[in-house]
Amino acid sequence: MKMLQTGLQEIESADELQKIISENEKVMVCCGRMGPMCIPVYEAMEELENERNDVKFYTMAFDNPEAHVIRNAPETQGFMGLPFTMYYKNGKVAHATSSIQSMEQITDVLDNHLS
C-alpha cells in the first residue's frame, strides 16, 4: 500500500529494497513523509528521473515499519531531519543525507558518489 503521494515508485518492504539495490547499479531512495522538508526532494527526484537514465529513483515511507533498514542504518546514525536519503552503488551505500536537499545538492551527490 502506497503511503506517499509522489510520482515516484514506492518501496514497500526491506526485501524489495534489497532486491532493487542488488539488481541496479545506481539507486537513490528518499525515505520520508509528505512534509515540507521531504516534498521538494521528491520533486527534484521526479525531475531527475527524466534526465538520469542510469539512476533508479524510489521513495520509502519513513513510517513504514519496513523502513527500519534505512532508519537504523549505520549511515543514518545521528540524522535528525527528514527525509533520510540513501544513495546506493553496486549494492552498497555510497552516500546518505538527511533533511531537505536542493536540486544542486542532489546532483552533486549523484555526480560525486554514483558516477
C-alpha positions in Angstrom: 0.0 0.0 0.0 1.5 3.3 -1.1 1.8 5.8 1.8 3.4 8.7 -0.1 1.7 10.7 -2.9 4.5 11.2 -5.3 5.1 10.4 -9.0 7.9 8.0 -7.9 7.8 4.3 -7.3 7.5 3.5 -3.6 9.4 0.6 -2.0 7.2 -1.2 0.5 9.5 -3.8 2.1 13.0 -4.3 3.2 13.3 -7.3 0.9 12.1 -5.2 -2.1 14.7 -2.6 -1.2 17.4 -5.3 -1.1 16.3 -6.7 -4.5 16.3 -3.2 -6.1 19.8 -2.3 -4.9 21.2 -5.7 -5.9 19.7 -5.5 -9.4 20.5 -1.9 -10.2 24.0 -0.3 -10.3 22.8 3.2 -9.1 19.8 3.8 -6.8 18.6 6.8 -4.9 16.0 6.2 -2.1 14.3 9.0 -0.3 12.8 7.9 3.0 10.4 10.4 4.3 6.8 11.7 4.8 4.6 14.1 2.9 6.2 17.0 4.8 7.7 20.4 3.8 11.3 19.1 4.0 10.5 15.9 2.0 8.3 17.1 -0.8 11.0 19.3 -2.5 13.3 16.3 -2.6 10.6 14.1 -4.2 10.0 16.9 -6.8 13.7 17.1 -7.6 13.9 13.3 -7.9 10.8 13.3 -10.3 12.6 15.8 -12.5 15.9 13.9 -12.4 14.2 10.6 -13.2 13.7 12.0 -16.7 17.3 13.2 -17.1 19.3 10.4 -15.5 18.5 7.1 -17.1 21.5 5.5 -15.3 20.0 6.1 -11.8 16.8 4.4 -10.4 14.8 6.8 -8.1 12.5 5.5 -5.4 10.7 6.6 -2.2 10.1 4.7 1.0 7.6 5.9 3.7 9.5 6.7 6.9 6.6 5.4 9.0 6.5 2.1 7.2 7.9 -0.5 9.8 9.9 -2.0 6.9 11.9 1.3 6.6 13.9 0.3 9.6 16.6 -0.8 7.1 17.1 2.9 6.4 16.1 4.4 9.8 18.6 2.1 11.6 21.4 2.0 9.0 24.9 2.9 10.3 25.0 5.7 7.7 21.9 7.4 9.2 23.0 7.4 12.8 22.6 10.8 14.3 20.4 12.0 11.5 17.7 14.4 12.8 15.7 15.9 9.9 13.6 14.0 7.4 13.9 12.8 4.8 16.7 10.3 5.1 18.1 9.9 1.6 20.3 6.9 0.7 22.4 6.6 -2.4 23.4 3.1 -3.4 26.1 2.0 -5.9 26.7 -1.6 -6.7 24.6 -2.9 -3.9 26.3 -0.8 -1.2 25.5 2.6 0.5 27.6 5.2 -1.4 26.3 8.2 0.5 23.5 9.3 2.8 22.0 12.7 3.6 19.3 14.0 5.9 16.8 16.8 5.8 15.9 18.9 2.8 18.3 18.9 -0.2 18.3 21.3 -3.2 18.5 20.1 -6.8 22.1 21.3 -6.8 23.0 19.3 -3.7 21.3 16.1 -5.1 23.1 16.4 -8.4 26.4 16.9 -6.7 25.9 13.7 -4.8 24.9 11.8 -8.0 28.0 13.2 -9.8 30.4 12.7 -6.9 29.3 9.4 -5.3 27.4 7.5 -8.1 29.4 8.3 -11.2 
